[in-house]
Protein backbone atom coordinates (compact mmCIF):
# COMPACT_ATOMS: atom_id res chain seq x y z
CA UNK A 1 0.00 0.00 0.00
CA UNK A 2 2.98 2.30 0.26
CA UNK A 3 3.13 2.47 -3.53
CA UNK A 4 -0.54 3.52 -3.64
CA UNK A 5 0.15 6.33 -1.19
CA UNK A 6 3.07 7.47 -3.34
CA UNK A 7 0.83 7.71 -6.39
CA UNK A 8 -1.86 9.52 -4.40
CA UNK A 9 0.69 12.11 -3.38
CA UNK A 10 1.69 12.39 -7.03
CA UNK A 11 -1.91 13.28 -7.90
CA UNK A 12 -1.63 16.50 -5.90
CA UNK A 13 -1.62 19.72 -8.02
CA UNK A 14 2.00 20.48 -7.20
CA UNK A 15 3.19 17.13 -8.56
CA UNK A 16 3.04 18.21 -12.19
CA UNK A 17 6.21 16.35 -13.01
CA UNK A 18 4.61 12.94 -12.50
CA UNK A 19 3.61 12.35 -16.18
CA UNK A 20 7.13 13.23 -17.30
CA UNK A 21 8.85 10.79 -14.95
CA UNK A 22 9.56 7.08 -15.22
CA UNK A 23 6.63 5.90 -13.11
CA UNK A 24 3.96 6.05 -15.86
CA UNK A 25 6.19 4.07 -18.21
CA UNK A 26 6.95 1.48 -15.53
CA UNK A 27 3.22 1.26 -14.80
CA UNK A 28 2.43 0.76 -18.48
CA UNK A 29 5.13 -1.90 -18.73
CA UNK A 30 3.76 -3.66 -15.65
CA UNK A 31 0.24 -3.73 -17.09
CA UNK A 32 1.43 -4.76 -20.57
CA UNK A 33 3.45 -7.68 -19.21
CA UNK A 34 0.46 -8.51 -17.02
CA UNK A 35 -1.68 -8.83 -20.13
CA UNK A 36 0.89 -11.16 -21.71
CA UNK A 37 1.15 -13.30 -18.54
CA UNK A 38 -2.62 -13.34 -18.15
CA UNK A 39 -3.16 -14.54 -21.72
CA UNK A 40 -0.62 -17.31 -21.19
CA UNK A 41 -2.24 -18.33 -17.90
CA UNK A 42 -5.68 -18.27 -19.52
CA UNK A 43 -4.44 -20.52 -22.32
CA UNK A 44 -2.87 -22.89 -19.79
CA UNK A 45 -6.16 -23.05 -17.87
CA UNK A 46 -8.05 -23.93 -21.02
CA UNK A 47 -5.56 -26.68 -21.86
CA UNK A 48 -5.82 -28.12 -18.36
CA UNK A 49 -9.60 -28.03 -18.49
CA UNK A 50 -9.51 -29.97 -21.73
CA UNK A 51 -7.05 -32.45 -20.21
CA UNK A 52 -7.76 -34.67 -17.23
CA UNK A 53 -8.43 -32.04 -14.55
CA UNK A 54 -8.68 -34.52 -11.70
CA UNK A 55 -5.56 -36.56 -12.34
CA UNK A 56 -3.27 -34.06 -14.05
CA UNK A 57 -4.79 -30.60 -13.96
CA UNK A 58 -5.04 -30.02 -10.21
CA UNK A 59 -1.36 -30.84 -9.40
CA UNK A 60 -0.21 -28.77 -12.37
CA UNK A 61 -2.45 -25.88 -11.32
CA UNK A 62 -1.18 -26.04 -7.75
CA UNK A 63 2.52 -26.10 -8.47
CA UNK A 64 2.18 -23.94 -11.57
CA UNK A 65 0.88 -21.30 -9.17
CA UNK A 66 4.15 -21.56 -7.23
CA UNK A 67 6.17 -20.83 -10.38
CA UNK A 68 3.80 -18.00 -11.35
CA UNK A 69 4.11 -16.50 -7.87
CA UNK A 70 7.89 -16.34 -8.18
CA UNK A 71 7.65 -14.66 -11.59
CA UNK A 72 5.04 -12.18 -10.38
CA UNK A 73 7.14 -11.20 -7.37
CA UNK A 74 9.95 -10.31 -9.76
CA UNK A 75 7.62 -8.48 -12.16
CA UNK A 76 6.23 -6.45 -9.28
CA UNK A 77 9.56 -4.58 -9.10
CA UNK A 78 8.37 -2.53 -12.10
CA UNK A 79 5.96 -0.57 -9.92
CA UNK A 80 7.18 -1.37 -6.40
CA UNK A 81 10.90 -1.52 -5.88
CA UNK A 82 10.62 -2.92 -2.37
CA UNK A 83 11.53 -6.63 -2.37
CA UNK A 84 8.65 -9.04 -1.81
CA UNK A 85 9.54 -11.66 0.86
CA UNK A 86 9.17 -15.23 -0.30
CA UNK A 87 6.35 -16.75 1.78
CA UNK A 88 7.47 -20.35 1.34
CA UNK A 89 9.28 -22.39 3.98
CA UNK A 90 12.32 -24.54 3.43
CA UNK A 91 11.39 -28.25 3.33
CA UNK A 92 12.29 -30.16 6.46
CA UNK A 93 14.11 -32.82 4.42
CA UNK A 94 15.80 -32.95 1.03
CA UNK A 95 14.09 -34.49 -1.97
CA UNK A 96 11.13 -33.87 -4.23
CA UNK A 97 8.67 -35.63 -1.95
CA UNK A 98 9.45 -33.39 1.01
CA UNK A 99 9.21 -30.32 -1.23
CA UNK A 100 5.79 -31.38 -2.56
CA UNK A 101 4.43 -32.10 0.93
CA UNK A 102 5.70 -28.78 2.26
CA UNK A 103 4.29 -26.76 -0.62
CA UNK A 104 0.92 -28.54 -0.59
CA UNK A 105 0.50 -27.77 3.11
CA UNK A 106 1.28 -24.05 2.88
CA UNK A 107 -1.33 -21.32 2.70
CA UNK A 108 0.98 -19.32 0.45
CA UNK A 109 0.72 -22.01 -2.24
CA UNK A 110 -3.05 -21.76 -2.31
CA UNK A 111 -2.91 -17.96 -2.33
CA UNK A 112 -0.64 -18.16 -5.38
CA UNK A 113 -3.10 -20.51 -7.06
CA UNK A 114 -5.94 -18.07 -6.33
CA UNK A 115 -3.87 -15.23 -7.78
CA UNK A 116 -3.18 -17.28 -10.93
CA UNK A 117 -6.89 -17.99 -11.44
CA UNK A 118 -7.67 -14.31 -10.84
CA UNK A 119 -4.99 -13.21 -13.30
CA UNK A 120 -6.10 -15.61 -16.01
CA UNK A 121 -9.79 -14.70 -15.81
CA UNK A 122 -10.27 -11.16 -14.48
CA UNK A 123 -7.09 -9.14 -14.08
CA UNK A 124 -5.58 -9.29 -17.55
CA UNK A 125 -8.79 -8.05 -19.30
CA UNK A 126 -8.88 -5.15 -16.84
CA UNK A 127 -5.20 -4.41 -17.54
CA UNK A 128 -5.88 -4.46 -21.28
CA UNK A 129 -8.89 -2.14 -20.89
CA UNK A 130 -6.91 0.36 -18.80
CA UNK A 131 -4.06 0.33 -21.33
CA UNK A 132 -6.50 0.82 -24.20
CA UNK A 133 -8.14 3.81 -22.50
CA UNK A 134 -5.01 5.42 -21.01
CA UNK A 135 -2.59 4.77 -23.90
CA UNK A 136 -4.42 3.38 -26.93
CA UNK A 137 -6.99 6.16 -27.43
CA UNK A 138 -4.52 9.07 -26.85
CA UNK A 139 -1.94 7.38 -29.08
CA UNK A 140 -4.50 7.05 -31.86
CA UNK A 141 -5.32 10.76 -31.60
CA UNK A 142 -1.63 11.60 -31.63
CA UNK A 143 -1.23 9.61 -34.83
CA UNK A 144 -4.10 11.40 -36.58
CA UNK A 145 -1.89 13.50 -38.91
CA UNK A 146 0.07 10.39 -39.91
CA UNK A 147 -3.10 8.38 -40.45
CA UNK A 148 -4.58 11.20 -42.55
CA UNK A 149 -1.56 11.20 -44.84
CA UNK A 150 -1.47 7.43 -45.15
CA UNK A 151 -3.01 5.72 -48.11
CA UNK A 152 -4.63 2.33 -48.04
CA UNK A 153 -7.86 0.58 -47.33
CA UNK A 154 -6.86 -0.05 -43.73
CA UNK A 155 -6.86 3.66 -42.87
CA UNK A 156 -10.24 4.57 -44.37
CA UNK A 157 -12.18 3.57 -41.29
CA UNK A 158 -9.82 5.50 -39.02
CA UNK A 159 -10.11 8.57 -41.24
CA UNK A 160 -13.89 8.42 -41.09
CA UNK A 161 -13.84 8.08 -37.31
CA UNK A 162 -11.20 10.74 -36.72
CA UNK A 163 -10.92 13.79 -38.98
CA UNK A 164 -10.73 14.48 -42.68
CA UNK A 165 -8.61 17.66 -42.66
CA UNK A 166 -5.16 18.47 -41.42
CA UNK A 167 -6.27 21.25 -39.03
CA UNK A 168 -8.63 18.80 -37.38
CA UNK A 169 -5.93 16.13 -37.36
CA UNK A 170 -3.45 18.41 -35.57
CA UNK A 171 -6.16 19.45 -33.13
CA UNK A 172 -6.85 15.79 -32.43
CA UNK A 173 -3.13 15.20 -31.91
CA UNK A 174 -3.05 18.05 -29.37
CA UNK A 175 -6.04 16.56 -27.57
CA UNK A 176 -4.32 13.17 -27.60
CA UNK A 177 -1.15 14.63 -26.08
CA UNK A 178 -3.09 16.32 -23.30
CA UNK A 179 -5.12 13.15 -22.68
CA UNK A 180 -1.91 11.15 -22.50
CA UNK A 181 -0.58 13.46 -19.77
CA UNK A 182 -3.83 13.54 -17.81
CA UNK A 183 -4.49 9.81 -18.01
CA UNK A 184 -0.99 9.07 -16.70
CA UNK A 185 -2.32 9.71 -13.19
CA UNK A 186 -5.12 7.10 -13.15
CA UNK A 187 -2.82 4.73 -15.03
CA UNK A 188 -0.20 4.96 -12.27
CA UNK A 189 -2.81 4.68 -9.55
CA UNK A 190 -4.35 1.57 -11.09
CA UNK A 191 -0.93 -0.06 -11.57
CA UNK A 192 -0.07 0.70 -7.95
CA UNK A 193 -3.31 -0.89 -6.81
CA UNK A 194 -2.58 -3.95 -8.94
CA UNK A 195 0.85 -4.16 -7.37
CA UNK A 196 -0.61 -3.85 -3.87
CA UNK A 197 -3.01 -6.72 -4.61
CA UNK A 198 -0.17 -8.86 -5.92
CA UNK A 199 1.97 -8.09 -2.87
CA UNK A 200 -0.93 -8.93 -0.59
CA UNK A 201 -1.56 -12.32 -2.18
CA UNK A 202 1.99 -13.34 -3.08
CA UNK A 203 4.12 -11.90 -0.27
CA UNK A 204 4.90 -13.32 3.14
CA UNK A 205 2.47 -12.43 5.89
CA UNK A 206 3.35 -11.87 9.57
CA UNK A 207 1.43 -15.01 10.55
CA UNK A 208 3.55 -17.02 8.11
CA UNK A 209 6.70 -15.82 9.82
CA UNK A 210 5.17 -16.44 13.22
CA UNK A 211 4.21 -19.96 12.26
CA UNK A 212 7.76 -20.64 11.13
CA UNK A 213 9.12 -19.24 14.42
CA UNK A 214 6.74 -21.44 16.41
CA UNK A 215 7.69 -24.47 14.35
CA UNK A 216 11.40 -23.76 14.79
CA UNK A 217 10.96 -23.33 18.54
CA UNK A 218 9.10 -26.63 18.69
CA UNK A 219 11.96 -28.30 16.80
CA UNK A 220 14.42 -26.82 19.32
CA UNK A 221 12.36 -28.25 22.18
CA UNK A 222 12.38 -31.69 20.56
CA UNK A 223 16.14 -31.46 20.03
CA UNK A 224 16.59 -30.38 23.65
CA UNK A 225 14.56 -33.35 24.89
CA UNK A 226 16.56 -35.73 22.72
CA UNK A 227 19.82 -34.30 24.05
CA UNK A 228 18.53 -34.52 27.63
CA UNK A 229 17.74 -38.19 27.17
CA UNK A 230 21.12 -38.85 25.58
CA UNK A 231 22.89 -37.30 28.58
CA UNK A 232 20.74 -39.32 30.97
CA UNK A 233 21.51 -42.54 29.07
CA UNK A 234 25.25 -41.81 29.01
CA UNK A 235 25.30 -41.11 32.75
CA UNK A 236 23.20 -44.17 33.55
CA UNK A 237 25.10 -46.59 31.34
CA UNK A 238 28.55 -45.10 31.76
CA UNK A 239 29.46 -43.08 34.85
CA UNK A 240 26.99 -44.82 37.19
CA UNK A 241 28.26 -48.32 36.31
CA UNK A 242 31.86 -47.22 36.79
CA UNK A 243 31.07 -45.76 40.20
CA UNK A 244 29.36 -49.02 41.19
CA UNK A 245 32.44 -50.95 40.03
CA UNK A 246 34.72 -48.54 41.95
CA UNK A 247 32.68 -49.00 45.14
CA UNK A 248 32.87 -52.79 44.79
CA UNK A 249 36.62 -52.64 44.16
CA UNK A 250 37.12 -50.51 47.28
CA UNK A 251 35.03 -52.98 49.28
CA UNK A 252 37.19 -55.89 48.11
CA UNK A 253 40.32 -53.90 48.92
CA UNK A 254 39.02 -53.34 52.46
CA UNK A 255 38.75 -57.11 52.90
CA UNK A 256 42.42 -57.50 52.01
CA UNK A 257 43.61 -54.60 54.22
CA UNK A 258 44.57 -55.22 57.87
CA UNK A 259 41.48 -54.48 59.99
CA UNK A 260 41.71 -51.40 62.21
CA UNK A 261 44.73 -50.01 60.36
CA UNK A 262 45.02 -46.62 58.65
CA UNK A 263 44.71 -48.23 55.18
CA UNK A 264 41.39 -49.83 56.10
CA UNK A 265 40.08 -46.52 57.42
CA UNK A 266 41.08 -44.69 54.25
CA UNK A 267 39.51 -47.38 52.07
CA UNK A 268 36.32 -47.19 54.13
CA UNK A 269 36.27 -43.41 53.75
CA UNK A 270 36.85 -43.69 49.99
CA UNK A 271 34.06 -46.26 49.67
CA UNK A 272 31.70 -43.99 51.62
CA UNK A 273 32.57 -41.05 49.38
CA UNK A 274 32.01 -43.18 46.29
CA UNK A 275 28.61 -44.19 47.67
CA UNK A 276 27.66 -40.56 48.24
CA UNK A 277 28.77 -39.61 44.72
CA UNK A 278 26.77 -42.53 43.36
CA UNK A 279 23.66 -41.41 45.27
CA UNK A 280 24.06 -37.83 43.99
CA UNK A 281 24.55 -39.10 40.44
CA UNK A 282 21.39 -41.20 40.68
CA UNK A 283 19.47 -38.18 41.91
CA UNK A 284 20.89 -36.12 39.03
CA UNK A 285 19.86 -38.79 36.51
CA UNK A 286 16.39 -38.86 38.02
CA UNK A 287 16.20 -35.06 37.68
CA UNK A 288 17.30 -35.05 34.06
CA UNK A 289 14.52 -37.38 32.93
CA UNK A 290 13.00 -39.81 35.44
CA UNK A 291 12.63 -43.34 34.20
CA UNK A 292 9.09 -43.54 35.58
CA UNK A 293 8.09 -40.70 33.26
CA UNK A 294 9.48 -42.50 30.24
CA UNK A 295 8.00 -45.89 31.22
CA UNK A 296 4.61 -45.05 32.75
CA UNK A 297 3.76 -41.48 31.78
CA UNK A 298 2.95 -38.22 33.48
CA UNK A 299 0.54 -39.42 36.17
CA UNK A 300 2.86 -41.92 37.92
CA UNK A 301 5.82 -39.55 37.51
CA UNK A 302 3.98 -36.70 39.25
CA UNK A 303 2.78 -39.07 41.98
CA UNK A 304 6.40 -40.14 42.51
CA UNK A 305 7.50 -36.48 42.70
CA UNK A 306 4.74 -35.77 45.24
CA UNK A 307 5.87 -38.74 47.32
CA UNK A 308 9.38 -37.24 47.49
CA UNK A 309 8.05 -33.91 48.80
CA UNK A 310 8.40 -33.16 52.51
CA UNK A 311 4.98 -31.47 52.66
CA UNK A 312 2.14 -34.02 52.43
CA UNK A 313 0.53 -33.86 48.98
CA UNK A 314 -2.87 -35.16 47.94
CA UNK A 315 -2.73 -36.31 44.33
CA UNK A 316 -5.76 -36.44 42.05
CA UNK A 317 -4.52 -37.45 38.61
CA UNK A 318 -7.54 -38.63 36.68
CA UNK A 319 -6.20 -41.40 34.45
CA UNK A 320 -3.92 -39.16 32.44
CA UNK A 321 -3.23 -40.62 28.97
CA UNK A 322 0.18 -40.90 27.40
CA UNK A 323 1.00 -37.52 25.89
CA UNK A 324 3.70 -36.30 23.49
CA UNK A 325 7.15 -36.37 25.01
CA UNK A 326 7.57 -32.59 25.00
CA UNK A 327 4.20 -32.08 26.74
CA UNK A 328 4.87 -34.73 29.40
CA UNK A 329 8.34 -33.38 30.06
CA UNK A 330 7.24 -29.74 30.35
CA UNK A 331 4.28 -30.60 32.60
CA UNK A 332 6.39 -32.87 34.81
CA UNK A 333 9.18 -30.39 35.42
CA UNK A 334 6.69 -27.57 36.00
CA UNK A 335 4.83 -29.67 38.56
CA UNK A 336 8.06 -30.79 40.23
CA UNK A 337 9.32 -27.20 40.46
CA UNK A 338 6.00 -26.11 41.94
CA UNK A 339 6.23 -28.86 44.58
CA UNK A 340 9.82 -27.87 45.33
CA UNK A 341 8.66 -24.27 45.88
CA UNK A 342 5.97 -25.55 48.25
CA UNK A 343 8.73 -27.28 50.23
CA UNK A 344 11.13 -24.33 50.28
CA UNK A 345 9.01 -21.20 50.47
CA UNK A 346 5.35 -21.78 51.37
CA UNK A 347 5.51 -22.98 55.01
CA UNK A 348 2.43 -25.01 54.08
CA UNK A 349 1.05 -27.91 56.09
CA UNK A 350 -0.55 -29.59 53.09
CA UNK A 351 -0.71 -29.36 49.29
CA UNK A 352 -2.91 -30.71 46.55
CA UNK A 353 -1.85 -31.78 43.05
CA UNK A 354 -4.52 -32.31 40.38
CA UNK A 355 -4.23 -33.15 36.73
CA UNK A 356 -6.74 -33.93 34.00
CA UNK A 357 -6.95 -34.15 30.23
CA UNK A 358 -10.25 -33.31 28.53
CA UNK A 359 -9.26 -34.49 25.06
CA UNK A 360 -8.12 -31.05 23.96
CA UNK A 361 -5.74 -29.78 26.64
CA UNK A 362 -3.83 -30.84 29.73
CA UNK A 363 -4.63 -28.92 32.93
CA UNK A 364 -2.33 -29.24 35.94
CA UNK A 365 -2.98 -27.47 39.28
CA UNK A 366 -0.80 -27.26 42.40
CA UNK A 367 -2.39 -25.68 45.48
CA UNK A 368 -1.04 -25.23 49.00
CA UNK A 369 -2.31 -23.68 52.25
CA UNK A 370 0.88 -21.73 52.93
CA UNK A 371 1.51 -18.05 53.58
CA UNK A 372 1.12 -16.95 49.93
CA UNK A 373 2.76 -13.90 48.42
CA UNK A 374 4.61 -15.90 45.76
CA UNK A 375 6.17 -13.76 43.01
CA UNK A 376 7.74 -15.49 39.97
CA UNK A 377 9.88 -12.40 39.35
CA UNK A 378 11.78 -13.01 42.60
CA UNK A 379 13.52 -16.08 41.26
CA UNK A 380 11.07 -18.85 42.05
CA UNK A 381 12.37 -20.86 39.09
CA UNK A 382 9.03 -20.75 37.28
CA UNK A 383 9.87 -17.98 34.81
CA UNK A 384 11.97 -20.27 32.63
CA UNK A 385 9.30 -22.95 32.83
CA UNK A 386 6.69 -20.42 31.65
CA UNK A 387 8.88 -19.68 28.62
CA UNK A 388 9.15 -23.40 27.95
CA UNK A 389 5.39 -23.80 28.16
CA UNK A 390 4.93 -20.89 25.76
CA UNK A 391 6.75 -22.88 23.07
CA UNK A 392 3.94 -25.44 23.32
CA UNK A 393 1.29 -22.67 23.37
CA UNK A 394 0.84 -23.42 27.04
CA UNK A 395 0.14 -20.97 29.86
CA UNK A 396 1.21 -20.78 33.49
CA UNK A 397 -0.78 -18.67 35.96
CA UNK A 398 -0.09 -18.12 39.66
CA UNK A 399 -2.58 -16.79 42.20
CA UNK A 400 -0.92 -16.13 45.55
CA UNK A 401 -2.42 -13.38 47.74
CA UNK A 402 -0.65 -12.60 51.05
CA UNK A 403 -1.81 -15.15 53.60
CA UNK A 404 -2.50 -17.76 50.93
CA UNK A 405 -3.55 -19.99 49.44
CA UNK A 406 -1.20 -20.27 46.47
CA UNK A 407 -2.61 -21.83 43.30
CA UNK A 408 -0.44 -22.60 40.28
CA UNK A 409 -2.27 -23.61 37.10
CA UNK A 410 -0.71 -25.02 33.92
CA UNK A 411 -2.65 -25.49 30.70
CA UNK A 412 -1.12 -27.02 27.57
CA UNK A 413 -3.17 -27.54 24.38
CA UNK A 414 -2.76 -31.18 23.34
CA UNK A 415 -5.32 -33.25 21.47
CA UNK A 416 -5.16 -36.94 22.35
CA UNK A 417 -7.72 -39.56 21.37
CA UNK A 418 -9.22 -41.74 24.06
CA UNK A 419 -7.63 -44.79 22.47
CA UNK A 420 -4.21 -43.51 23.44
CA UNK A 421 -5.02 -43.35 27.13
CA UNK A 422 -2.73 -45.25 29.41
CA UNK A 423 -4.20 -48.34 31.05
CA UNK A 424 -2.52 -47.35 34.30
CA UNK A 425 -4.16 -44.74 36.53
CA UNK A 426 -2.35 -42.45 38.88
CA UNK A 427 -5.05 -41.32 41.27
CA UNK A 428 -3.64 -41.60 44.74
CA UNK A 429 -3.20 -39.84 48.01
CA UNK A 430 0.37 -39.26 49.03
CA UNK A 431 1.55 -40.05 52.50
CA UNK A 432 0.29 -37.95 55.44
N, C-alpha and C positions, 0 to 999 in steps of 0.2 A: 504493500500500500504506500510505501514511501515514494515509489515512482509516480503514483497517481497524484500525490500531494505536490510533487515537483511540477507536473504538468498543470495542475490547477493554479499554482503560483505563476506559471508561464502565461496563463490566460489573462492575468491582470493587465490593465491598459499600459502600464509602464514597460511591460515585457514585449516590446515591439520587435525585438531581434529574434524571437523564437522561430518564425518561419524561415529565417535566413541561416539558422544553425543546422547542426547535423541531426538533431533529434527527429525532425519530420522524415528525413530520408531513412534513418534507422527504423522508424516506426513503419514506413512503407515497406522496407525490406523484410521486417518481421512479419507483416501481414501477407506479403507476397509469398514468402517461403512457407507460411502457414497454409496458404491455399494449396501449394504444391504438396505439402505433407498430408493435408486433409484429403486431397484427391487420391493419393496413394493409399492412405488408410481406408478410404471408402472402397476402393477397388479390392483391397485385401479382404475387407469384410464381405463383399459380394462373393469373392472366390471361396471363402470359408463357408459361407452359407450354402453355396452350391455343393461343396464337398461334404464329407461326413462331419457334421457339427459336433455330435456327441463324442465320437472317438478321436477325431483329429482337431476339429476347430477350437474346442474349448482350451486344450493345452496351448495351442498356438496363439490364441487370443491372449491368454494369461501371460505367457512369457514374451510374446510380442509387445505387450504393454510395457514390460520392463525395459526392453530395448528402446521403445518409443520415448519412455520417460527420460532415459539418459540423453537422447538426442534433443528432446525439448528443453531440458535443463541447459544444454549448451546453446541452443538457439535463443533462449531467453536473454542471453547477454546482449543481444541487439538493442533491447529497450531497457534492460535493468542490468547494470554492470556488477551489481553485488552477486557474489557466488551463491548458488543454490545448494545447500547441504544435501548430500545423498542420504535418503531416508532408510536405506537398506542396511541390515546388519551383516556382519561377517559370519559365514556358516561356522557352526561349532566343530565341524570335522571336514577334512578335505574330501574331494570327490563330487561328481555330478549329483549323486543321490542326495547328499547333505545339502547341496546348493538348492536343489528343487524343493526339498522339504522346508528349508528356511524361507525361500521366496513365497511358496504357497501359503505359509502361515503368517505372512506379514500383511498388515493393513495397507502399507504403502503400495504393495503389488496390486491390490484391488483398486486403490485410488488411481493408479496409473492406467489400469484397464478402463475405469470409468472415464478418465480423461481421453483415452484413445477413442472410445465410442462417441464421446461428445464431439471430439475433433472431426471424426469421419462423417458425422451426420448433421451437426448444427453449426459448429464454429467456422468451418472453412467457407460455407456459403455466406455467412455474415461478413467474414473477412473480405471475400470477393465483392460483396455489395458495397462495403465501405470504401474499398479501393476504387470501385467504379464511380462512386459519387464524388469522392474527394480528389481523385487523380484523373480518372477516365474522362469525365465530362469537361473539366477545365482544360485538359490536354487537347480534347477535340476542338474546343473553341479557340485555343491558341493556334491550332493548325489550320484554322479557317482560310487564311490567305493562301497557304500551300495547297489546300484541297481545292480552292477555287481555280487555281492555275493549272491543276492537274487535269489531264484528259483521260478518259476511259469510262467504261460502263460502270465500274465499281464506285466511282465518285459521284454519279448522278444523284443517287439517293441522298448522299450527304449534302450536296449542293442544294437540293430542294428543301432539306430540313434546316440548313443553316442560312446562308445568305447568297444572293446572286450578284452582288456588286462588291468591288474592292473596298469602298468606304465602310460598308456593313461588315465585311470580313475583318477589317482592322479593328472595328469597334468590338466585334465578337472576340477577337484576340485579346483586347484590353480587358474585357469582362472576364475572360478565361484566366488571365494573369491575376487579376484581383481575387477571383474565386479560389485560385490555387493558394494564394497567401492566406485568405480567410479560413479556408477549409483545413489548413495545416493544423489549426488548434484542435478541432474535434477529432482529426485523424490521430494526433499524438495522444489525446485523452483516451480514445478507444483502444489504441495499442497498449497504453499503460494499464488499462483495465484488463485487457487480455493477458498481459504479463502477470498481473496480480493474481488472476484466476489460476494461471499455470503454476505460479509459485505456491499458491495455497494447496493445490492438489498434488503437486509433484515434489515439493520440498519436505524436509524433515520437520516434524512437529515436536513441541516440547515433550509431549507424552511419549513419543517414540524414544527420545533420549532418556527420559525417566525410566521407561521400561527396560532399556538396555542397562542402565545403572543398577536397577533392582536385580536384573538377571545376573549381572557381573558380581554384585554383592552376594547373591545366593550361591554362585559358584565359589566365591572365596570362603563362604561358610562351609560348604561341602569339602573344600580342600583342607580347611582348618581341622574339620572333624577327622578326615582321613589321616592327617599328620598326627593328631592327638592319639589316635588309635595305634599308629605305627610306633610312637614313642612308648605307649603303654606296653605294647607287645615286646618291644626290645628290652624294656626294663624287666618285664616279667620273665621272659625267656633267657635273658642274658645276665644282667647284674644280680637279680634275685637268686638265681641258681648258683652263681659263683659265691655269693655271701653264705648261702646254705652250706656249700662245700667247704668254705673257709671255717665256718663254725664247727663243722664236723671234724675237720683236720685239727683244729685247736683242741677239741675235746679228746681226740685220740692222743695228741701230744701230752695232754695233762695226765693221761693214764700212764705214760712212760716216764714222766718226771717224778722225782722223789717227793712224796707227799710232805706238805708243811714247809717246803723249801721256797726260796725266793722265786725260782723258775716256775714252780706250780702256781704261785700267787699271780705272777705276771701273765701266765697263760690263762688263768681264770679271769683276770681282768680283761684280757684281749677278747676272750670268748664272750664275756658280758657286753663289751662294746660292740662286737660284731652282731650280737643279738639285738641290741638297741638300734643299730643301723638298719638291720633287716626289718625290724618292726616299723621304723620310719619310712623305709622304702615301700613296704606293703601299704602303708597309709597313703603315701604319695601316689602309688599306682591306683589305689581305690579312688583317689581324688581326681586323677586324670580322666578316667572313664571306668566306673565300677562295672564289674563283670555281671552283677545282677541286672543292671540296666540293659546290657547287651543280650543277656539270656532270657530275661523274663519281662522286660518292658518297664514302663514308667511307674506303674502302680507299686509293684514290689520294691523298686529302687527307692521311691519316696518313703515307703513304709520302713525300709531299712535305715534311711537317713533320719527319720523321726525316732527310731529306736536308739540311735546313737546320740540323740540330743539329751542334755542334762534335764531340761524342763520337760515334764510329762506332756505328751502330744497325743491328742485324739485324732485318728486318721479316718477319713471317710473318702475312699477312693472307689467310685462306683464303676467297677469293672471296666477300667480304662482299656481301650483296644491298643494294639500295637500301632504306633504312629511312625512317620518318617524319622530317620535318625536325627536330622537337625532339630526337629521339633521336640523329640524326646530329650535330647541333650540340653537344649536351651531351657526347657521347662524343669528338668531335674536340677541343673545348677542354680537356677533362680530359686527354686524351692529350698535347696540346701543352704544357699546363702541367706535366705530369709530365716530359716531355722537357726543358723549360726548367729544372726543378729538378735534373735529372741534370747539365745543363751547369753550373749555378751552384754547387751545394752538394755533389755526391756525390764529386768527385775520382775518377770512374770512368774506366776505360780502354775499356770497352765496355758497350753496353746492348742489350736485346732487347725488341722490341715485337711482341706477338701479339694477334690478334683473330679471333674466330670467332662464328658465329651458328648455333645448333642448331635453329632453327625456332620456339623459344619465348623465347629471351633472347639478348642480345648480351653477350659476355664479352670484355673488353679487359684485357691485362696488360702492364705496363711493369716490366722488371727490369734492375738494373745491378749491377756488381761493385764498387761504391764502398765508402766507409767506414761507411755505415749510420748509425743513430742519428737518422733523420728523425722529426720530431715535427710533425704538422699544426698543433698549438696554437701553435707558434712563428712563425707567419706564413708558412707555405710557399705560401700561395695556394690550397690545396686545400680549405679549410674551406667557402668559398663555393660551390665546385664540388660538394661533397658535399651541400649544401643544394639545389642545383639538380637533382642526380640524385634526391634524395628526392622531388621533385615528380613525377618519372616512376616512382616506386616503385623506383628504382635504389639500389644500395649501392656504397660506396667503402671498401675496406679496405687498410691499409698495414701491411706487416711489414718492420721495419727494425731488427734487433738491432745493437748496436755492433760494428763490424768488417764489417758487411754480410752478405749482400747485401740490397738494398732491393727489395721486390716490391710494386707497386701493382696492385690488381685492381678493375675496374669491372664491375658486372653490372647490366644494364637489361632488365627484362621487355619483350619486344616480339615478338609473333607475326607472322611474315611467311611467306607461302606460297612454295614453291620457284619458282613461276612469276614471282615478282617479283624474282628474283635478277638482278643486273647481269651483262651479258655480259662485262664487263671484269673481270679479276682483278688483284689488287694484292699478289701474293706476290713479294717481291723481297728482295734484300740490299742495304742501303745501303752507301755507299762505305766503304772501310777507312781 
